[in-house]
Amino acid sequence: MAASVLIAVVPTVSTLAQTQSAPSTSTPAADLRVTLNELGSEHVYLAGYAFSAALGGRSGEFKVAADATDKNTQELGAAIGSVYGADAQTKFLALWRAHIGFFVDYAMAAAVNDDAGKQKARADLDGYRNDIDAFLTGANPNLPKGAVAQLFAAHVVHLTTVVDDIVGGNTADAYEMLHMAAHQTQEIMDPLSAAIVAQFPEKFVAGSAPMLSPGMTVPVMSGAPLDGPTAARDGRTLAAESAGTRAMFGAVWGPGAAVEWVQEHNLMIGR
């Protein structure tokens, strides 16, 4: 009798395993970060397809690529709207679609060697950088004013360089730069997602309902090292890019995190 009671009350290994919570990579905060990173890199590659089709005179393909790019834009808007509401989603969509249009303007000007048109498009993109900075820093106090604009400076240089490489027939360089551009979006989306989680911690506790579609989550880009020539070709943007991300990481996670990011960033670009 005593032995049977003892056996009944002693937990088995399987019982202990069931009562302990298993580690999980699927949390609301992780899902947000993964989703924003996925959509950011996808935006770059879809833009590259659209540039190639437009500059190659393949109008039917360009229409398909443009539609896919706008679907990506709508998903990014939905991610922003899931946090800041419908009005913010509408404003974001208008800003994001405008900057895609400015890139198309740049590509069309580059195709006919219209330097004045390229300069106008670059000026419009610079205006967009300030507008998206005002939008995001205005919505989230954890984002320092000006930091978002700095990070988008690299984005602008990367994609306009892709266009120039395509027009110049430098296909290998165009793909190399497109790859760099896709990786650079992580330096925008990581601190943005961290700032959102810091702003609304109650929405991102483990076990809360997911804010985003499960179908939108894929593994986040790991920040694979960039080769020396690729980094060297875009050296003019690295200082601004690093300063912008450093400011955003420091504001959200503190000076120590900013220092760690700089060290990792320097390893990534071969410094």
N, C-alpha and C positions, 0 to 999 in steps of 0.2 A: 504493500500500500504506500509506504513512504517512498519507495523507489519510484513507483509510477508517478506520484505527485511531483517528485524532484525532476523527473524527465519532462513532465508537462510544463514546468515553469522555466526551465533553462532554455534560453533562446538558441535556436540552431543557427548555423552559418548562413543558410538561405534566408532565415527570418531577419538577421542583422542586415543582410544585403538589401532587403526590401525596405527596411526602415531608414537606411542612409540615403540621402539624396545624391544622385549621381551627377558629376559635373556635366554641364551643358554648354555648347557653343551657341545655342539658339536662345538668346535673350532679346528683349525689345531693343536694348541699346546696341547689341551686336547686329541685329537685323537692320537697324537704321544705318549704321556705318557701312555694312555690306551693300545695302541697296543703293546708297548714294555713290559709293565707289563703282559699283557695277554700271550704274546709269551714266556716270561721268566718263568712264572709259569708253562705253558704248557710243556716247555722243561724238567722241573724237573719231572713232573708226567709221561711223556712218557718215560723218562730214567728209572724211577722206574719200569714201566711195562716191559721194555726191560730187566732190570736186573733180575726181577723175572722169566721171561720166560727162559733166558739163564741159570740161576743157577738151574732152575727146569728141565732142559733138554728138554724143549718144543721148539724144533728148528723151527717148522712152525710158532708158535706164535712169537718167537723172530724175525723172518724175517718180519712179519707184523708190530711189534712194531718198529723195526729199520727203516722201510720205513716211518712210521708215524713220527718218530723222525726226519728223514731227511727232510720231508716236512716242519716241524716246523723250521728246520735250514734254509731252502730256504726262508721262510717267514721273518725270522729275517734278512737274507741277503738282501732281497728286501727292508726292512725298512731302513737298513743302506745305501743301494744304492740309495734310494729315496732322501737322503740328500747329500751323498758324492760322488755319481757317480758309474759307472760300475766297474772301477778298484778297488775301495775300497770294493765294494760288493764281488768281486772275492777273494780278500785277506781275508775278513772277513769269507767267506764260508770255505776257506782252514783252517783257525785258529779254527773255531768253530767245524768243522768236526774232526779235529785232537784231540781236547780235549775230544770229545765223544769217540773216539777210545781209548784214554788213560784210560777212565773210564771202557771201556769194557776189556782192558788189566788187569786192577786191579781186575775186577770181575772174570775173568778166572783164575788169579793167586790165588785169595781167595778161589775159588772152590776146588783147589787141595792143599791148605795150603802151597803155594809157597811164603814164606816171601820175598825172594829176588825179585821175580817177582812183588810183591806188592810194594816194595820199589822203584823198577825201574819205575813202573807206577806213583807213587807219585812224583818222581823226574821229570818225563815227564810233569805231571800236573803243577808242580811248574814252569817249563820252559814255559808252556803255559800261566800261570798267568802273567809272565813278558812280553810275546809276545803280549797278548791282551792289556796289559797296554800300551805298546809302540805304538800299533796301534791306540788305542782310544785317548790317551793323545797327540799323534802326530797329529791326525786329528783335535782335538779340544783344543784350548789353555785355555779353561775354566776348564779343568780337570787337577788337579795337578798330576805330575808324581808320581807314586807309589801308589796312592789311589785306582786305579782300581785293581791292583794286590792284595792289602789288602782285598778288598771286595770279590774277587774270592777265597781267602784263605778259607773263611767260606763256600763257595760253594763246594770246594773240600772236606773239612772235612765232610760236611753234606752228600754228595752222597757216599763217600767211607764208611761212617758209616752205611748208608743204606745197602750197599753190605755186610758189616761185620755182620749186624744184620740178614739179610736173610740167610747167610751161617750158622750162629749160631743158627738158628731156632727161633730167637726172632722177630716174625712177628709183634707183637704190637709195639715194639720199632722201627722197620723198618718203619712202617707207620707213627709213631709219628715224626720220623726224616725227612721223606719225606715231611710231612706237614710243618715242620720248614723250610726245604730247599726251598719249594715253596714260602713261605712268605719272605724269605731272598732275593729272586730275586728282590723284590720291592726296597730294599735298594741299588740295583745296577741300576735298570731302572729309578727310580725317578730322581736321580741327573743326570743320563746320558741324559734323555729327557730334563731336565732343562738346561743343558749345551748346548745342540743342539739349543734350542730355543734362548738362550742368544747369541749364535754364529751367528744365521741367523734370527734375529727378523723380517726382512721384509717378510720371508717365512711363518711366523706364526701369522700374524695379522688376527683378526676376519674378516670373509668375504672372505678370499682368498681361492683359490681352495684347496681341501684336497690333501695331498701328498700321502696318504696311502689308501688302499682299504677300503671302508665303511664296507665290510663284515668282516674285521679283528677287528672291535671295539666291545668290550664287557665291562661291568663294571670293573673298576680297583679294585684289591684286597685292602681291607681296612686296612690290618694290624691288624687282630684280635689278642687279647692277647694270648701269649703262656703260657702254664701251667708251674708251677714251676719245676717239674721233667724234662720236656723237655729242658727248659733253662739250668738247672743244668748239664744235660748230655753233653751239648756242651759249657760249660763255657770257655774252653780254646780258643775258637774262638771269643768270644764276644768282647774282648778288641780290637783285630785287626779289627773286623767288624765295631765296633763303631767308631774307629779312622778313618778308611777309608771313611765311609759315612760322618762323621763330616767334614773331610777335603774337600770332594766334595761339600757338601751343603754350607760350608763356602766360598769356592772359587766362587761358582755360585751366591749365594744369600746373602752373607755377614755373619759376625760373629754372628749377632743376630739370623739369621735363623739356624745356626749351633747349638746354645744353645737350641733353641726350639726343634730341632730334637733330641738332646741328652735327653731332658726331656721326650719327647714322647716315645723314644726308651726304656728308663729305665722303664716306665710304662708298655710297651708292654711285656718286659721280666721279669717283676715282681721285679725289683730292688727298 
